[in-house]
Amino acid sequence: MAKHTVLSSGTKLWRSLACAKSELRLDLTLACGQSFRWRETAEGHWTGVIGGRVWTLTQTDDTLWYHIYQSLDRQGETSGRKKGAGVSLQLENKSDNRFKEAVKKEEEEPVAVTSVHPVAVTPVHQDTKEEEEMLRDYFQLNVKLGDLYKEWGAADHHFKHIADTFTGIRMLRQDPTECLFSFICTSNNHITRIQGMVERLCQSLGAPLCQLDQTSYHNFPSLSALADTSVEARLRDLGFGYRARFLQQSAKQILDSHGIQWLEGLRSAPYLQARDALRTLPGVGTKVADCVCLMSLDKAEAVPIDTHVWQIAKRDYNYGSGNGQKTITDKLHRDIGDFFRKLWGPYAGWAHSVLFCADLKKFQNLKETLHMKRPKKEENDEEELTVAGKKTKIKKEKIDTVKNIKAKAGHHKKAKNSA
């Protein structure tokens, strides 16, 4: 059985490209809630799907390493997405039962099931340039992140303090279909549970790609697979609740009213036009639309606003302090977005993701390290003040002692003269 590869076993099966950690940190970028399909399969090694292929990524200080697994029958090619509906809808009941069992146990981690169509894998040694371009496109490595961090830090002291620790957080350029339907699953949800839902969605409706260490990897479902009339009931059985209807209806509306290329076509539309177009879909509000615009449609100025980001704005930027507003309206969403766009500029959405990441519970250990930097200095200052205080106190005590001695001597002299 094929296994997840690791760099320590040798670089022969790996490709690489120059990329400093200050430009990309895999651990932060892949786990901050942009994409829900990447897993750390070994320490510092992340495995996921890009472009119908399964990749493992890792990095050293100045190099990004990647390994691609590909099925012998080339189901991972672009045609795999088109074949996905027919292949995936024929999955045996055994797989469905495993999914239902997992939902009943309320497991939050992604379900790993054995594919009913095991596919042998072999490392890819061809089309190296094409693969490198896919990776550069996915991470948008043409954008110089270090320069942006400097600009944001110069304009925003709070950002500068955060950025010293949370470096290398980039916006992914995801497939628009995957991004949209993944974020429809985020309604009233948290990252760990969303990851499990997206994984079940792929394993239930997506074409199988390969199997590694008893974990099966699938392509993201095609629009036609998602639009099938049986999908809502099937996803409800898998624990999607009301989101099942949104997923099926949105896919059907796109195919019926716009066509299969519509989502990618929104990349060339102005930001507000693209956002409003997305909001016409079932289950897509302003926040989800902004996430899709930012993370898959090249709208770097989109700033998704939820209660979490609103709290950051109030707590760290004193935004709207004391106005008593309790819900996020369209106006508040627009106003907070405009506030950050004015502060950070045309890549405001990228800057927002750094602060969002820094506020996640899973990265609190890093944030504690960040906060320790300032208190340590303050602690040293306090020690210096204490020492100075003691010196002052000692000096004062010496002065008082001298005064007392002089006073006693004077008193004794006076008493002697009187006698």
Secondary structure, 3 states (H helix, E strand, C coil): CCCCCCHHHCCCCCEEEECCCCCCCHHHHCCCCCCCCCEEEECCEEEEEECCEEEEEEEECCEEEEEEEEECCCCCCCHHHHHHHHHHCCCCHHHHHHHHHHHHCCCCCCCCCCCCCCCCEEECCCCHHHHHHHHHHHHCCCCCHHHHHHHHHHHCHHHHHHHCCCCCCCCCCCCHHHHHHHHHCCCCCCHHHHHHHHHHHHHHHCCEEEEECCEEEECCCCHHHHHCCCHHHHHHHCCCCCHHHHHHHHHHHHHHHCCCCHHHHHHHCCHHHHHHHHCCCCCCCHHHHHHHHHHHCCCCCCCCCCHHHHHHHHHHHCCCCCCCCCCCCHHHHHHHHHHHHHHHCCCHHHHHHHHHHHCCHHHHHHHHHHHHHHHHHHHHHHHHHHHHHHHHHHHHHHHHHHHHHHHHHHHHHHHHHHC
